[in-house]
Amino acid sequence: MLDRRNLLAGLTTSLALAACGRGGASDTGLLRVGSQKGGTKALMLASGALDGAPYKVEWSEFPAAQNLLEALGSGAVDVGLVGDAPFQFAYQAGSPIKAIGAQTTQERTEGALALIVPKASAIHGPKDLKGKRIATGRGSVGHYLVLRAMAAAGLGAKDVTITFLSPSDARAALQTGAVDGWSTWQPYVAAALAEGNRIAIDGRGFSQGYGFDIAPESAIKAKRALLDDFLKREGKALQWASTHVDEFAKVLAAETGLPLPIAKEFAGRGARLPVPIDQGVIDRQQVVLDTFRQFGEVKGDRPLAAAFAPAG
């Protein structure tokens, strides 16, 4: 029997970013990598993909994409993986960042991205969102899911109250009934389900499943060779993880504090593989950008194609 008390509390605690202040963009013997909880760091450690790397990797961990993107935009880290929605949101806000690599989910599985509600909730689909209060992170894939669900149901911006909270605060708000639902991603979905909540809206029909390795322009200029090497190693790690779920889950459990069964569920959901940043990938991001603009969430008009700087 899993001990579910404080499961999400431990999971969503923000980590101190002491490492972010060290090093600089010109330090070509060091690559500062940002990782969301249960993300890149766990993947690379579990796979051993960094063994023999001709540079030092300095890790910083973040509870959500917004925090990681802030660090990328300020040049505090050199590279980090985020979903397509938060990337477009930050880029259109003027952040000096670009996507240098892309990943996509090979087989969309239930719960990789979802709107979570208490078991007794009256929310069972997009139309039920009218008049409800939903927690998520601003510009996150969770935010994008809410907007896409609203659009599908013909709801306008004033029909749903979106409350922007960190994962830890959103979890607390859902527990106390301060919000009616929480739109979030893994591993938070798995942990929320373990606490007795359920999925009201699954993200498979609304999200394209792309993730992008993002780097600040300063790091692209100073550390391109290191970044390209890291992406190659990350690609090998993703291949490894797709066939070594149990081994990956053990490292995930150690890194996140999740019970092993939940870590294994997370590791087995929606495995990603690298894909080239081609015109098709760029064109599909227009849907993300148009959705944010439809609801007045994005004001910027930076050219979409200029957001990408793939390896040559």
Rosetta blueprint (number, residue, H / E / L):
1 M L
2 L L
3 D L
4 R L
5 R L
6 N L
7 L H
8 L H
9 A H
10 G H
11 L H
12 T L
13 T L
14 S L
15 L L
16 A L
17 L L
18 A H
19 A H
20 C H
21 G H
22 R L
23 G L
24 G L
25 A L
26 S L
27 D L
28 T L
29 G L
30 L E
31 L E
32 R E
33 V E
34 G E
35 S E
36 Q E
37 K L
38 G L
39 G L
40 T H
41 K H
42 A H
43 L H
44 M H
45 L H
46 A H
47 S H
48 G L
49 A L
50 L L
51 D L
52 G L
53 A L
54 P L
55 Y L
56 K E
57 V E
58 E E
59 W E
60 S E
61 E E
62 F E
63 P L
64 A L
65 A H
66 Q H
67 N H
68 L H
69 L H
70 E H
71 A H
72 L H
73 G H
74 S L
75 G L
76 A L
77 V L
78 D L
79 V E
80 G E
81 L E
82 V E
83 G E
84 D H
85 A H
86 P H
87 F H
88 Q H
89 F H
90 A H
91 Y H
92 Q H
93 A L
94 G L
95 S L
96 P L
97 I E
98 K E
99 A E
100 I E
101 G E
102 A E
103 Q E
104 T E
105 T E
106 Q L
107 E L
108 R L
109 T L
110 E L
111 G L
112 A L
113 L E
114 A E
115 L E
116 I E
117 V E
118 P L
119 K L
120 A L
121 S L
122 A L
123 I L
124 H L
125 G L
126 P H
127 K H
128 D H
129 L H
130 K L
131 G L
132 K L
133 R E
134 I E
135 A E
136 T E
137 G L
138 R L
139 G L
140 S L
141 V H
142 G H
143 H H
144 Y H
145 L H
146 V H
147 L H
148 R H
149 A H
150 M H
151 A H
152 A H
153 A L
154 G L
155 L L
156 G L
157 A L
158 K L
159 D L
160 V L
161 T E
162 I E
163 T E
164 F E
165 L L
166 S L
167 P H
168 S H
169 D H
170 A H
171 R H
172 A H
173 A H
174 L H
175 Q H
176 T H
177 G L
178 A L
179 V L
180 D L
181 G E
182 W E
183 S E
184 T E
185 W E
186 Q L
187 P L
188 Y H
189 V H
190 A H
191 A H
192 A H
193 L H
194 A H
195 E L
196 G L
197 N L
198 R E
199 I E
200 A E
201 I E
202 D E
203 G H
204 R H
205 G H
206 F L
207 S L
208 Q L
209 G L
210 Y E
211 G E
212 F E
213 D E
214 I E
215 A E
216 P E
217 E H
218 S H
219 A H
220 I H
221 K H
222 A H
223 K L
224 R H
225 A H
226 L H
227 L H
228 D H
229 D H
230 F H
231 L H
232 K H
233 R H
234 E H
235 G H
236 K H
237 A H
238 L H
239 Q H
240 W H
241 A H
242 S H
243 T H
244 H L
245 V H
246 D H
247 E H
248 F H
249 A H
250 K H
251 V H
252 L H
253 A H
254 A H
255 E H
256 T H
257 G L
258 L L
259 P L
260 L H
261 P H
262 I H
263 A H
264 K H
265 E H
266 F H
267 A H
268 G L
269 R L
270 G L
271 A L
272 R E
273 L E
274 P E
275 V E
276 P L
277 I L
278 D L
279 Q H
280 G H
281 V H
282 I H
283 D H
284 R H
285 Q H
286 Q H
287 V H
288 V H
289 L H
290 D H
291 T H
292 F H
293 R H
294 Q H
295 F L
296 G L
297 E L
298 V L
299 K L
300 G L
301 D L
302 R L
303 P L
304 L H
305 A H
306 A H
307 A H
308 F E
309 A L
310 P L
311 A L
312 G L
